[in-house]
Amino acid sequence: VPDKPYCILTFLLKHGRLPAYKSNGYFNDKLLMLKLTERNAVMHKMVDKYDARSYVAARIGDEYLVPLIGVYSDPDEVDFESLPDRFALKPTNGAQLNLICKNKNTLNWEKSSAQIRKWLRRNPYKRTREWPYKDLEPRFIIEEYIEDSKGNTFDYKFWCFNGKPKIVQVDVDRFGSHKRNFYWAVTFEYIKDLKITYEHTNDPLIKPQNYDKMLEISSELSRNFKFLRVDLYNIDGKIYFGELTFYPGNCNEKIWPLKYEKIIGDFLEV
């Protein structure tokens, strides 16, 4: 099935409506249009989790990169015994697939290797039709596991429009009881009624002391793009780069209530 009808069908199944950005001005509808028309070779590098490291280092410096243990094409290349007790393993050519190890002694590497090989055989582009992932080399990276002194790894996802952060999504306990809050990016004012997929935390989060630096980094990395989500971590004041995303949720995550589809859509110029 060609990309356009495939994407329109999946959009209809997820949202219960056909995309109509010209008439409704909704964010996901506009983003789908970009998904079907944006073609810039640098986007391949930006979404590849290994190549993105050099892209980010050139733009803001390598001090914001999570320490890398290695990049591999097959689990047999990994010297499991030399790995630290805790690490994060991620395929480089897709999203939503991660192996988070907090205790190597409890990990069955043989079983994990079989799962990793399945991931490497997948073609993320065929599943989502996101052009930046097309023809990426199937590999995986292993990075050091990071968390703050309280055992948290909050994931700050800045929604940037033409290089300007407008909203920040904060994901908490992603691999446990996943919660998600939204804030206006510049003021860090809690948007208590905005919801996408996951429930809010019980209490609003505290703005990091070096939050302005996070805004600066997000702005720099998203320059020259109509929309880009820049993911960062803040570990006891140390900022780390996470990943870059052009089409959150593959344009198929419902924004609730619907009024925010229009409010956020107004930020996106197409």
URSUL-V557899 format. One record per run of one state. SS is the DSSP state (helix for helix, strand for strand, loop for the rest). FROM is the first residue (numbers start at 1). TO is the last residue. If there is no record, write none. Layout:
ss = <SS;SS>
from = <FROM;FROM>
to = <TO;TO>
This chain:
ss = <loop;helix;loop;helix;loop;helix;loop;helix;loop;helix;loop;helix;loop;strand;loop;helix;loop;helix;loop;strand;loop;strand;loop;helix;loop;helix;loop;helix;loop;helix;loop;strand;loop;strand;loop;strand;loop;strand;loop;strand;loop;strand;loop;helix;loop;strand;loop;strand;loop;helix;loop;strand;loop;helix;loop>
from = <1;3;16;21;25;27;38;42;48;51;61;62;65;68;73;75;78;80;83;87;92;98;102;104;107;109;122;124;129;131;134;140;145;155;162;164;173;179;185;189;191;195;196;211;223;227;236;238;246;248;252;256;257;259;266>
to = <2;15;20;24;26;37;41;47;50;60;61;64;67;72;74;77;79;82;86;91;97;101;103;106;108;121;123;128;130;133;139;144;154;161;163;172;178;184;188;190;194;195;210;222;226;235;237;245;247;251;255;256;258;265;270>
